[in-house]
Amino acid sequence: MSDPESPAALGERIDALEMRIAYQDDTIETLNRTVTEQWRQIDMLSREVLHLRERIEEAETKSRAASGEPEIPPHY
């Protein structure tokens, strides 16, 4: 049985820790890229929803004006 304090055992532990850190760094970088891309998509979709909402409101206003219906008050 080898001594856990021996230089060889310590070297093995250090190697194992370095491999774990390298793997974790890679995982963190991958997650960061994924979150950044998702944030861009959310931002783009939010702007698109806002644009579509404005177009719907505009179409409703034109539809009411064309049909002769009175406009709905803003507090309604």
C-alpha positions as CSV (number, residue, x, y, z in Angstrom):
1,M,0.0,0.0,0.0
2,S,1.5,3.4,-0.9
3,D,1.8,6.3,1.4
4,P,-0.8,9.0,0.7
5,E,1.9,11.6,1.5
6,S,4.4,10.2,-0.9
7,P,5.6,12.4,-3.8
8,A,4.1,10.0,-6.3
9,A,0.7,10.0,-4.6
10,L,0.7,13.8,-4.3
11,G,1.7,14.0,-8.0
12,E,-1.2,11.8,-9.0
13,R,-3.7,13.9,-6.9
14,I,-2.4,17.1,-8.4
15,D,-2.7,15.6,-11.9
16,A,-6.3,14.5,-11.1
17,L,-7.2,18.0,-9.8
18,E,-5.7,19.7,-12.8
19,M,-7.7,17.5,-15.2
20,R,-10.9,18.3,-13.2
21,I,-10.1,22.0,-13.3
22,A,-9.5,21.9,-17.1
23,Y,-12.8,20.0,-17.6
24,Q,-14.7,22.4,-15.4
25,D,-13.2,25.4,-17.2
26,D,-14.3,23.9,-20.6
27,T,-17.8,23.3,-19.2
28,I,-18.1,26.8,-17.8
29,E,-17.0,28.3,-21.1
30,T,-19.5,26.2,-23.0
31,L,-22.3,27.2,-20.6
32,N,-21.3,30.9,-20.9
33,R,-21.5,30.7,-24.7
34,T,-24.9,29.0,-24.4
35,V,-26.3,31.5,-22.0
36,T,-25.0,34.4,-24.1
37,E,-26.6,33.0,-27.3
38,Q,-29.9,32.4,-25.4
39,W,-29.8,36.0,-24.2
40,R,-29.4,37.3,-27.7
41,Q,-32.3,35.1,-28.9
42,I,-34.5,36.3,-26.0
43,D,-33.6,39.9,-26.8
44,M,-34.4,39.5,-30.5
45,L,-37.7,37.7,-29.7
46,S,-38.7,40.4,-27.2
47,R,-38.1,43.1,-29.9
48,E,-40.1,41.0,-32.4
49,V,-43.0,40.6,-30.0
50,L,-43.1,44.3,-29.3
51,H,-43.1,45.0,-33.0
52,L,-45.9,42.6,-33.6
53,R,-47.9,44.0,-30.7
54,E,-47.6,47.5,-32.3
55,R,-48.7,46.2,-35.7
56,I,-51.7,44.5,-34.1
57,E,-52.7,47.7,-32.3
58,E,-52.3,49.6,-35.5
59,A,-54.4,47.1,-37.4
60,E,-57.1,47.2,-34.7
61,T,-57.2,51.0,-34.8
62,K,-57.5,51.0,-38.6
63,S,-60.2,48.4,-38.5
64,R,-62.3,50.4,-36.0
65,A,-61.8,53.5,-38.0
66,A,-62.9,51.8,-41.2
67,S,-66.0,50.2,-39.6
68,G,-67.1,53.4,-38.0
69,E,-66.9,52.1,-34.4
70,P,-65.9,54.6,-31.8
71,E,-62.5,54.2,-30.4
72,I,-62.2,52.4,-27.0
73,P,-61.1,54.9,-24.3
74,P,-57.6,54.3,-23.0
75,H,-58.8,53.4,-19.5
76,Y,-61.1,50.7,-20.8
